[in-house]
Amino acid sequence: MDWKDHARRLAAEVARPDCPWGQAVAVTPRHTFVPRWYERDQEAGGRVVRDGAADPDAWLAAAYGDTTLVTRVGALHADDAEPGTVVTSGASTSSSTLPTLVLDMYKHAELVDGSRTLVTTGTGYGTALACHRLGSGLVTSVDIDPRLVASATDRLASIGHRPETAVCDLTRGPLPGEYDRIVSTVSVPTIPAAWLRALRPGGRLVTTITGTGLILYADKTPDGGARGRTSYEPASFMGPRHGDDYEETVPASVPEEAKNSDGEVSASRHLLVFVPETWSIRSMLQLHTPGIEHRERWYPDRSHTVWMTHPDGSWARAHATAPREAPTVHQGGPRRLWDTLEDILDRLNWLGQLPVYGARATITPDGTTTLSQGGWTATL
């Protein structure tokens, strides 16, 4: 299959011609790492498993587009499913990240010749790019899933890359070595102390914070902690998991209560917001109240309902009868989730921005991470 022109086109799209990362994209066969993937199909009512070998043109178009390709939903990897299988529920649990975002993470890491670097595995495509830039001997690639590590190791070897690979829970450690750079394309709720122990003096870590749109980069300090910033560019990755699938965190009774109970009723001061669609609001809310789950529904008459639920039993339901009408809000449980959201919206309307992007990051040796900007602080 003639893939090289497609790879060169993708490289021209995502990087400057003289950039070493562009050169890596131009010579790396991404399709090798994604022989099958999930694609949303409205008619089928879910995600459908696509098989590249059965449709080479679609395979090339998908693999060499600057887009994320989901390769695992729940516990079912696309490689293990029959082509055409339809999955109607479950969260994405592995993917091949869009190349632009992989390169952004590597650019934040400021990789240079000789940087011994730890990366996360996934399909292995990002590992291949790092191997091309640094050489396989300087790259270690880890994942919690033995099946992903094994398949990525084989696919990397098939194109001449032989980095060290290992099955490892990146959030808990220990990590298999010492590194100048740690680049995680798995989000973390806070910086694992294992990363700080594995970083060499002056080394840099780059990751995203779970549930937010924040890229965080920080350099190790002499006391064993680290200092850095959140990037001004938003991004997010899948959160960590410790088994085949993500565990349910909100009891089933809470969404049921949010759907049917009256609770405390009020009129909102703001138009209806669905938090996952807003980078800065989503980040600010997650930092204040981690773990909120969000759902929404549009109705044929253009009315709109959003729900917020939390593992502690708190819930909120807001319903607007028209797109530009302030919603009626119902809330219950130990916390008033919508009130917290409205405080954030007040701040955004008053100041025109939220302080989450470009914030200073201070990390103690045990991983406690504090963000600050102006008079605002948040500890993860």
FIFILO-800412 format. One record per residue: residue in three letters; x, y, z of N, C-alpha, C in turn. Coordinates in steps of 0.1 Angstrom, whole numbers, plus 5000, padded with zeros to 4 digits. Layout:
# residues N
alaXYZXYZXYZ...
This chain:
# residues 380
met500849885000500050005000500950125000asp500650224991501450344990500950445000trp501650455011501250545022502150665023lys503250665017504250775019503850915015asp503150925004502651055000501651105011his500851015016499851055027500551105039ala501651035043502351075055503051205053arg503551235041504251365038503251475038arg502051445033500951545034500551585048leu500451475056500151495070501251575077ala502451545074503651615080503551765076ala503251795064503151935060502052005067glu500951935070499851995077500152025092val500951945098501051955113502352015118ala503352035108504652085113505352165102arg506252255105507052325095507952225088pro508252255075509152165067510452135074asp511052235081512352215086512352165101cys511152135106511052085119511351935120pro512151895130512451745131511251665133trp510251715140508951645142508251625129gly508251725120507651705107508251595100gln509651585101510351475094509951345100ala509751335113509351205119507951165114val506951265113505651225108505751175094ala506551245086506651215071507151075068val507851015078508450875075507850765084thr506850805092506250705101504950655096pro504750525093503550465088502450455099arg501650565101500750555112499750445110his499350415098498350305096498850175102thr500150145103500650025109500150015123phe499950125130499650125144498050125146val497350145136495850145137495250065125pro495449935126494849845116493249845116arg492749865128491349875130491049985140trp489850045139489550155148488050165148tyr487550245158486150275160485750405153glu484650405146484150525140482650545143arg482350665147480950695150480050685138asp478850625140477950595129476550625134gln475950735130474550765136473550665131glu473650615119472650525114472750395122ala473950355126474150225134473850245148gly473850375153473450405167474550385176gly475850395172476950385181478250395173arg479250325179480550325172480750185165val481250195153481350075144482850045142val483249925143484649885141484949885126arg485949955122486349965108487649885106asp487749815095488949735093489649795081gly490949835083491649905073491949815061ala492249695063492649605051491449585042ala490249595047489049575039488749695030asp489249815034489049935026490250025027pro491249995019492550065020492450215019asp491550265010491350415008490850475021ala489850415028489350465040490450455051trp491250355051492350335060493350445059leu493750475047494650585045494150725049ala492850745045492250875049492150885064ala491850785071491650795086493050805092ala493950715088495250715095496150835092tyr495950905081496751015078495951145078gly494851145086494151265089494651315103asp494651445105495051495118493851485128thr493551365132492451335140492751215150thr492051215161492151105170491350985166leu491950865166491350745162491150655174val489950635178489650545190489850405187thr490650335195490950195192490450095202arg489850155213489350065224488150135230val487050065232485850115239485550015250gly485550065263485349975274486549875274ala486249745275487349645275487549585261leu486849635250486949575237487849655228his488949595225489849655215489349625201ala489549725192489049705178489749595172asp491049575175491749465169491149325172asp490449315183489849195188488449175184ala487849275177486449275174486249245159glu485149185155484849155141484549295135pro485049315122484649435115483149445114gly482749575116481349595115480649585129thr481349545139480749535153480349675157val479149685162478549815167478549815182val479249915188479249935203478450055206thr477350035214476450145217476650215230ser477550155238477850225251479250195255gly479750275265481050255270481950375267ala482950395275483850505273485050465264ser485650555257486850525250487950505260thr488750395258489750355268491150355262ser491250365249492550385242492350435228ser493450505223493250575210494650605205ser494650635192495850705186495550855185thr496250925194495951075195496251145182leu495551255179495751325167497251375167pro497951365156499351395155499651535160thr498851635157499151775162499351775177leu498451705184498551715199499751635204val500051525198501351455202502551545200leu502651615189503751705186503751815196asp502551875199502451975209503051935223met502751815227503251765240504751745239tyr505251705228506751685226507451825226lys506751915220507352055219507452115233his506352095241506352145255507452075263ala507751955259508851885266510251935263glu510352005252511652055247512651945246leu512351835239513251725237514451775229val515551735233516851765226517651635224asp518651635216519451525214520051475227gly519951345230520451285242519451285253ser518251335251517251335262516651185264arg516951125275516350995278514951025282thr513950965275512551005276511650895278leu510750915288509650815290508350875283val507650785276506450825269505350715272thr504150745270503050655272502750585258thr502350455259502350375247501150385238gly499950355243498750355235498950265223thr498750315211498950235199500450215196gly501250305201502750305197503150405187tyr502150485181502550585171503350695177gly502950745188503650855195505050805199thr505150685203506450625206507350625194ala506750585182507550575170508150715166leu507350825168507850955165508950995174ala508850955187509950985196511250905193cys511050785189512150705184512850755172his512150805163512750865151513550995155arg512951075164513651195168514851175177leu514851075186515851065196516650935194gly516150835187516750705187516150615197ser515950495193515150395202515850375215gly517150385216517850365228517650465239leu517050575236516750675245515250685249val514450595244513050605246512550475254thr511750505264511050405271509550435270ser508750325267507350345265506550245274val505650305281504950225291503350235290asp502650135294501250135295500750035305ile499650055311499049965321498549845315asp498249845302497549735295498649645288pro498849515293499849425286499549405272arg498249395268497949375254498449485245leu498249615250498649725242500149735241val500849705252502349705252502849595242ala502249475242502749375233502549405219ser501349455215501049485201501949605196ala502049705205502849825201504349785199thr504849695208506249655207506449585193asp505549495189505649425177505549525165arg504649615165504549705154505649805153leu506249845165507449935164508549855158ala508749725162509849645157509649625142ser508449625137508249595122508649715114ile508849835120509349945112510749985117gly511349905125512749925128513049995141his512050015150512250085163512149975174arg513149985183513149885194513449965207pro512450045211512650115224512450015236glu512750045248512449975259510849985262thr510149885263508749885266508449815279ala507449855286507149795299505649815303val505149715310503749725316503949795329cys503349915330503549995342502350085345asp501950095358500950185361501650325364leu501550405354502250535354501950615366thr500650605371500250695381500750655395arg501250525396501650475409503150435409gly503750405398505150365397505350235404pro506650195407507850275402508050275387leu508650375382508950385368510250305365pro510350245353511450165350512750235345gly513250335353514450405349514450545354glu515450615350515650765353515650835340tyr514950955340514651025327514951175327asp515251225315515451365314514051425311arg513151345305511851395301510851285304ile509651325309508451235310507351305303val506751235293505651295285504551195286ser503451235292502351145294501151195286thr500651105277499451135269498251065276val498451035289497350995298497251105308ser496051155310495851265320496051215334val496451295344496551255358495851355366pro495251315378494551405386495451495394thr496651445396497751525402499051465398ile500151535400501451475396501951365405pro502151245399502551135407503951155413ala504151125426505451145432506551055425ala506050945419506950855412507650925400trp506951015394507551085383508751175388leu508451235399509551325404510751245408arg510551125414511651045418512450995405ala511650975394512350925382512951025374leu512651155376513251265368514651295373arg515551315364516851355367516851505371pro517851555378517851705382517651785369gly516751885370516451975358515651905348gly515251785350514351715340512951775339arg512251755328510951815326509851705325leu508751735331507551655329506451735321val505651665313504551725306503451625306thr502251685310501051595311499851685310thr498651625310497451705312496751665325ile495851755330495251725343493851665340thr493551555346492251485344491051575345gly490151565336488951635336489051785332thr490251835329490351965325490851975310gly491152095306491752115293493152175295leu493852135305495152195309496252105306ile497252155298498552095297499452165308leu500152075315501052125325502452075322tyr503352175322504852135321505552195332ala506552115338507352165349508652105349asp509652175355511052125355511352095370lys512151985372512451945385513352045392thr513052065405513852165412514752085422pro515852155428516752085436516152025448asp514952065453514352005465513651875462gly513551835449512851715445511451745440gly511051865441509751905435509951955421ala509052035416509152095403508352225402arg508752305392507952425389507752445375gly506652505371506352525357505052605355arg504352575345503152645341502152555334thr500952605333499952555324500052625311ser499952545300500052605287498852695284tyr498952785275497852865270497052795260glu497552675255496752595245496052495253pro494752475250493952375257494152235250ala494052135259494151995254493551905265ser493151785261492851685271493151545266phe493351455275493551315272492651225280met492551095277491851005286492550995299gly491650975309492250965323492850825325pro493550815337494150685340493050585344arg493350455341492550345346493450245352his492850165361493650065368493149925365gly492249905355491749775350491449785336asp490549695331490149685317489349805313asp488549865323487649975320487650075331tyr487050185329486950285340485850235350glu486150265363485250225373484150335374glu482950295377481850385379482050455392thr482050595392482250665404481050735410val480050755401478750815406477750705408pro477250685420476250575422475050595413ala474450485408473350495399472150565404ser472050575417470850645423470950795421val472150845419472350995419471751045405pro472150985394471551035381470051015381glu469550915388468050895388467451005396glu468051045407467551145415467551285408ala468651305401468851425393467751435382lys467351325377466351325366464951345371asn464651305383463251295388462951385400ser463951425408463651505420463451645417asp462751715426462651865425463751935432gly464151885444465251955451464952095454glu466052175455465852325456465752385443val464752475441464552525427464852675427ser465552715416465952855415465952885400ala466053015397466253065383467753105382ser468353055371469753075368469953225365arg471153275368471553405364472153405350his472453295344473153285332472453195322leu472753205309472153105299472752975302leu472052875296472452735299473852705293val474652635301476052595297476152445298phe476652385288477052245289478552245291val479052215303480352235307481452165298pro481252035294482251975286482652045273glu481752135268482052205256482752335258thr483152365270483852495273485152465280trp486252495273487552455279487852515292ser487752655293488252715306487252695317ile485952695314484952675325485052525330arg485152435321485352295324486652285334ser487752345330488952335338488752395352met488152515352487952585365487052505374leu485952445369485052365377485652245382gln486452175374487152055378488152075389leu488852185388489852215398489152245412his487952315411487152345423486452225429thr485852145420485052025424485351915415pro486351835418486751725409485651615409gly485451555397484651435397483251455392ile482851575388481451595383481351525370glu480251455368479851395355478751485349his478751495336477851585329477051505318arg475851535316474951485305474151595300glu473651585288472751685283471751615273arg470651685270469651635261468951755254trp468951755241468151855233466851785229tyr465851865229464451805226464051865213pro463051805206462651855193462151995193asp461652045204461152185204462252285208arg463552235207464752315210464852355225ser464152295233464452305247465652215251his466252235262467552185265467752155280thr468152035283468452005297469851955299val470452005310471751945313471751895328trp472451795330472551735344474051735348met474251755361475551745368475351655380thr476251545381476151455392477551435398his477551405411478851395417478851265426pro480051205428480151085436479551095450asp479651225456479151245469477651255470gly476951235459475451245459474851375455ser475751475453475251605448474751595434trp473751675430473251675417472651815413ala472551835400471851955396471251925382arg470151985380469451975367468952115363ala469352155350468952285346468252265332his467052335331466252315319465952455313ala466252475300465852595293464852565283thr463752635282462752605272463052665258ala464052745257464452805244465952835245pro466752835234468152845234468752965241arg468053085241468553205247467653245259glu467153145266466353165278467153115290ala467253185301467853135313467053015319pro467852915323467152795327466552795342thr465652705344465252675358466152565363val466652585375467652495381467052415393his467252285393466952205405468252145410gln468452145424469652105430469352025442gly470251925445470151845457471451785461gly471451715473472651655478473451745487pro474651705491475351785501475951915495arg476151925482476752045476475752105465arg475852235463475052295453475952315440leu475952215431476852215420476652335411trp475352365408475052475399475452615405asp475352625418475852755424477352775422thr478152665423479552675420479852715406leu479052655396479252685382478852835380glu477852885386477453015384478453115390asp479153085401480153165406481353175395ile481653065389482653075378482153155367leu480953145363480453225352480353375355asp480053405368480153545372481553595370arg482553525374483953565373484353585359leu483953485350484253505336483553625330asn482353655333481653775328482253895333trp482753895346483354015352484754045346leu485553945345486953965341487253935327gly486353865320486553835306487453715304gln487953655314488753535313488853465327leu489353335326489553265339491053235340pro491553225352492953225354493653085353val493052995346493552855346494652835335tyr494652925325495652915314496853005317gly498052955316499253035319499453055334ala498852965342499052975356500352915360arg500952965371502152905377501852765383ala502652675382502552545388503652515398thr503352485410504352455420504052315425ile505052225424504852085428505852045439thr505351995450506151945461506751805458pro507751765465508351635462507351515463asp506251535471505251425472504151435461gly504251535452503351545441502251645443thr502151705455501051805457501351925447thr500251955440500452045429499452165431thr500052285431499252405433499452495421leu498252545416498252635405497952775410ser498552875404498253015409498353115398gln497553215399497653335390496953445396gly497553565397496953675404496653635418gly495453655423495153615436494453485437trp494353405426493753275425494753165428thr494353065435495052945437494152825437ala494652715433493952585434494952475436thr494652385445495552275448494852145443leu495552075435495051945429494851845440
